Amino acid sequence: MSDDYHKIELIMSLRNRGIRDTRVLAAIERIPREKFINPVFAEQAYADQSLPIECGQTISQPYIVAFMTEKLRLDDRMKVLEVGTGSGYQAAVLSHLCRRVYTIERYRTLLRDAEERFAELRISNITSMAGDGTKGWPSQAPFDRIIVTAAGKTLPPALLEQLRPGGILVAPVDTDSGDQELIRVIAGDDGSYTQESLLPVRFVPLVEGMAKEM
């Protein structure tokens, strides 16, 4: 069966699982996920599952991408920071929903591949950088929204500091039990933060510094 058929099946599945934002669903429908995975996994491009990519990392399952994106409450005027470019798939989805995406990746190999995909798809509102995502992107702060696609023991303070008052951060964090949970943090106008738990997840670890690649 064609990718278009499997893509329609995926969109219906996301709706059935509670994704209601039609803009998020439309963005996922527009992005060719097969471009962001190893050709070995081509038949699973639109299966609702994570898949391995280079450097021991993963591309998140479409439901998690849709869920996290929906919880950001995006509009087309916003500036978004993504920590963990990976394959570039999440950034590509975000690019259809906001003014500009700034994305940081600690693996230069992954970043180079992602940039080639953005160019091929003619996505022009993504700015990318190789760097330590736990430090954020100070020169471009503050951000309206921040999304983190790797799980740390705590939220890096630099990311909270770079969140605009009224801004939203969505990230996975480790729990005391050894599991992970997705949380949403909303920055108050008075410098306070409110936090809510969203759902259990499983992400690769959030690691400080640049990766050493062979």
C-alpha positions as CSV (number, residue, x, y, z in Angstrom):
1,M,0.0,0.0,0.0
2,S,1.1,3.6,-0.6
3,D,2.6,6.0,1.9
4,D,-0.5,8.2,1.4
5,Y,-2.8,5.4,2.5
6,H,-0.7,4.7,5.6
7,K,-0.5,8.4,6.3
8,I,-4.3,8.7,6.3
9,E,-4.4,5.7,8.6
10,L,-2.0,7.4,11.0
11,I,-3.9,10.7,11.1
12,M,-7.1,8.7,11.9
13,S,-5.3,6.9,14.6
14,L,-4.0,10.2,16.1
15,R,-7.5,11.6,16.1
16,N,-8.8,8.4,17.8
17,R,-6.1,8.8,20.5
18,G,-7.3,12.3,21.3
19,I,-5.3,14.7,19.2
20,R,-7.8,17.4,18.4
21,D,-5.8,20.3,17.1
22,T,-6.5,20.3,13.3
23,R,-3.4,22.4,12.6
24,V,-1.2,19.8,14.3
25,L,-2.8,17.0,12.4
26,A,-2.4,19.0,9.1
27,A,1.3,19.6,9.8
28,I,1.9,15.9,10.4
29,E,0.0,15.1,7.3
30,R,2.2,17.5,5.3
31,I,5.6,16.2,6.5
32,P,6.9,13.1,4.7
33,R,8.1,11.1,7.6
34,E,9.8,8.6,5.2
35,K,12.4,11.4,4.5
36,F,13.5,11.4,8.1
37,I,14.2,7.7,8.7
38,N,16.7,5.1,7.4
39,P,15.4,3.5,4.2
40,V,15.7,0.1,5.9
41,F,12.6,1.1,7.9
42,A,10.7,2.6,4.9
43,E,7.7,0.3,5.4
44,Q,7.3,1.5,9.0
45,A,7.5,5.2,8.1
46,Y,3.8,5.8,9.1
47,A,3.5,3.2,11.9
48,D,2.8,4.8,15.2
49,Q,6.1,3.8,16.7
50,S,9.6,5.2,17.4
51,L,12.4,4.1,15.1
52,P,16.2,4.0,15.5
53,I,18.3,6.7,13.7
54,E,22.0,7.4,13.6
55,C,24.2,8.0,16.6
56,G,22.1,5.6,18.8
57,Q,19.2,8.1,18.9
58,T,15.5,7.7,17.9
59,I,12.8,9.4,15.9
60,S,9.8,9.7,18.3
61,Q,6.6,7.9,17.5
62,P,4.1,10.2,15.7
63,Y,1.6,10.2,18.6
64,I,4.2,11.6,21.0
65,V,5.3,14.2,18.4
66,A,1.6,15.2,17.9
67,F,0.9,15.2,21.7
68,M,3.9,17.3,22.6
69,T,3.2,19.8,19.8
70,E,-0.4,20.1,20.7
71,K,0.5,20.8,24.4
72,L,2.7,23.7,23.3
73,R,-0.4,25.7,22.1
74,L,1.4,27.2,19.2
75,D,0.5,30.0,16.9
76,D,2.1,31.4,13.8
77,R,3.7,34.4,15.6
78,M,5.8,32.4,18.0
79,K,9.5,31.7,18.3
80,V,10.2,28.1,19.4
81,L,13.4,26.5,20.8
82,E,13.8,22.8,20.3
83,V,16.5,20.9,22.3
84,G,17.5,17.8,20.4
85,T,17.1,18.0,16.6
86,G,17.6,14.3,16.0
87,S,16.3,13.4,12.5
88,G,14.7,16.9,12.2
89,Y,11.2,15.5,12.1
90,Q,9.8,17.3,15.1
91,A,11.4,20.6,14.0
92,A,9.8,20.1,10.5
93,V,6.3,19.7,12.1
94,L,6.9,22.8,14.3
95,S,8.0,24.8,11.3
96,H,4.4,24.7,9.9
97,L,2.9,26.0,13.1
98,C,5.1,28.9,14.3
99,R,7.1,31.8,13.0
100,R,10.6,30.4,13.5
101,V,12.2,27.2,15.0
102,Y,15.6,27.3,16.6
103,T,16.9,23.8,17.1
104,I,20.1,22.5,18.8
105,E,21.7,19.1,18.3
106,R,24.8,17.7,20.1
107,Y,25.6,15.3,17.3
108,R,27.1,17.0,14.2
109,T,26.2,14.0,12.0
110,L,22.5,14.2,12.9
111,L,22.5,18.0,12.5
112,R,24.0,17.8,9.0
113,D,21.5,15.2,7.9
114,A,18.6,17.2,9.3
115,E,19.8,20.4,7.6
116,E,19.9,18.5,4.3
117,R,16.3,17.3,4.8
118,F,15.1,20.9,5.6
119,A,16.8,22.1,2.4
120,E,15.3,19.3,0.3
121,L,11.8,20.1,1.7
122,R,12.4,23.8,1.2
123,I,11.7,24.6,4.9
124,S,13.2,28.0,5.4
125,N,12.1,29.0,8.9
126,I,14.3,26.6,10.9
127,T,17.7,27.8,12.3
128,S,19.9,25.0,13.5
129,M,23.1,24.9,15.6
130,A,25.5,22.2,16.9
131,G,25.8,22.7,20.6
132,D,24.9,21.8,24.2
133,G,21.1,21.9,24.4
134,T,21.1,22.1,28.2
135,K,22.4,25.6,27.8
136,G,19.7,26.7,25.5
137,W,20.4,29.5,22.9
138,P,21.0,32.6,25.0
139,S,21.6,34.9,22.0
140,Q,18.1,34.2,20.6
141,A,16.2,34.1,24.0
142,P,13.6,34.7,25.2
143,F,11.4,32.0,23.5
144,D,7.7,31.8,23.4
145,R,7.9,28.0,23.6
146,I,10.5,25.4,24.3
147,I,10.4,21.7,23.5
148,V,12.9,19.2,24.8
149,T,13.2,15.7,23.1
150,A,15.5,14.0,25.6
151,A,14.9,13.3,29.3
152,G,17.0,14.8,32.0
153,K,17.0,14.2,35.8
154,T,15.8,17.8,36.1
155,L,14.9,20.7,33.8
156,P,18.1,22.6,32.9
157,P,17.8,26.1,34.7
158,A,19.1,27.8,31.5
159,L,16.0,26.7,29.6
160,L,13.6,28.0,32.2
161,E,15.5,31.3,32.2
162,Q,15.1,31.6,28.5
163,L,11.3,31.1,28.6
164,R,9.3,34.2,28.0
165,P,6.8,35.2,30.7
166,G,3.6,33.3,29.8
167,G,5.7,30.9,27.7
168,I,5.3,27.1,27.8
169,L,8.0,24.4,28.0
170,V,7.2,20.7,27.3
171,A,9.9,18.1,28.2
172,P,10.4,14.6,29.5
173,V,12.0,14.2,32.9
174,D,13.2,11.3,35.0
175,T,11.2,10.3,38.0
176,D,12.3,9.0,41.4
177,S,11.0,5.5,40.4
178,G,13.3,5.4,37.4
179,D,10.6,6.0,34.9
180,Q,10.0,9.2,32.8
181,E,7.1,11.5,32.6
182,L,6.3,14.3,30.2
183,I,5.7,17.6,31.9
184,R,4.5,21.0,30.9
185,V,5.8,24.2,32.6
186,I,4.1,27.6,32.2
187,A,6.1,30.7,33.1
188,G,4.3,33.2,35.2
189,D,4.6,37.0,34.7
190,D,6.0,37.3,38.2
191,G,8.9,34.9,37.6
192,S,7.1,31.8,39.0
193,Y,6.5,28.5,37.2
194,T,3.6,26.1,37.3
195,Q,4.2,22.5,36.4
196,E,1.9,19.7,35.4
197,S,2.4,16.0,34.6
198,L,1.1,14.9,31.2
199,L,1.8,11.2,30.6
200,P,4.5,8.5,31.0
201,V,7.1,8.5,28.2
202,R,10.4,6.9,27.2
203,F,13.1,9.2,25.6
204,V,16.8,9.0,25.2
205,P,18.8,10.7,27.9
206,L,19.5,14.5,27.9
207,V,23.3,14.8,28.0
208,E,25.4,17.9,28.5
209,G,28.1,18.9,26.1
210,M,28.9,18.1,22.5
211,A,29.0,14.5,21.4
212,K,32.3,12.9,20.5
213,E,31.9,11.3,17.1
214,M,34.3,9.1,15.2
